[in-house]
């Protein structure tokens, strides 16, 4: 009997040992798998330039853009529904351009003076107040007045978005960080207008817009909560007071050459901008659906090129990618002039999307060329000067359009070629001087 009990005890002990070994082996395999997954996740985050600050910023961008895209593209039609005169509707379109130019500078001053967290929160709060006015007051004059507030986010937050990347990522990841921002900003454009259109089809134009505005208030409130968690210590700039003389003095020749080239290339973009859809539909007979497909082709081309172009620019140098993007800007109007049908237009719009190929590199150069302590102000001043000058391109475009679509398109391409050649020559001279 004792032998039987001893044998049974030995069998139990062996079974326990086997189970222990299997459990230990399984634990090691699980630990190895988890470690591998963690390593892969870290590698992806490092490749895309993601960390806590940049992820929080991207999440805030998505939330705010997702709300705005459901209704903001319908504002001209909403103004019309509220009885606004044609002049007021045109004024709203002009305000978008003016506000985009003017607000970037105070946004830069705010980030230099108060830090990223406060600057981003202030621009978000201003937009929320604007949304609330549009939601609460159904009058076209109130919408126009509120536009000075609800258009604040895009422009006021621009310098903070740039400089946050500059502080949160090493220089060799600046283009990737900015490229991911640009990519994320475009994702809500794919979904938002469709969702907004569904709201308006379901509840009517005015009610649908108000529901979209209410969604904006809620999502911007969530974004505001995220921005409070940004791990950036507010700082006082060495010279927080606006000083145009100091900005002009501190802006090096590289930044000035980039600005001149950028202005010329943006003239190339804006001259035909208002006439592209008209030309496609009226002159080449495209339907609204086909025109929408062309825009989708442009957006897809832009989205596809962001990550690889940003990676290559960080690795091999940014200037050649800026030259390439200027070339794409220049080619688009010329390809429009050659277009005869849908597929030739599709090629033109794909090239138009590829103009984003070097945009992260260009923005990373602006960040690199901006002096320490004044980065926010310098970036804001850059966009103030650029967009302020380029706003006159619309008038030139209208004058050239009266002379014929070909004159408009080829005139735009000629100015783009001038800007591209100027920048390429400047880069070549700088490289020779550095040898």
Buried (B, 14 or more C-beta within 10 A) or exposed (E): EEEEEEEEEEEEEEEEEEEEEEEEEEEEEEEEEEEEEEEEEEEEEEEBBBBEBBBBBBBBBBBBBBBBBBBBBBBBBBBBBBEBEEEBBEBBEEBBBBBBBBBBBBBBBBBBBBBBBBBBBBBBBBBBEBBBBBBEEBBBEBBBBBBBBBBBBBBBBBBBBBBBBBBBBEEEBBBBBBBBBBBBBBBBBEEBBEBBBEBBEEEEBBEBBBBBBBBBBEBBBBBBEBBEEBEBEEBEBEEBEBEEEBBEEBBEEBBBBBBBBBBBBBBBBBBBBBBBBEBBBEEBEBEEEBBEBBBEBBBBBBBBBBBEBBBBBBEEEBBBBBBBBBBBBBBBBBBBBEBEEBEBBBBBBBBBBBBBBBBBBBBBBBBBBBBEBBBBBBBBBBBBBBBBBBBEBBEBBEEBBEEEBEBBBBBBBBBBBBBBBBBBEBBEEEEEEEE
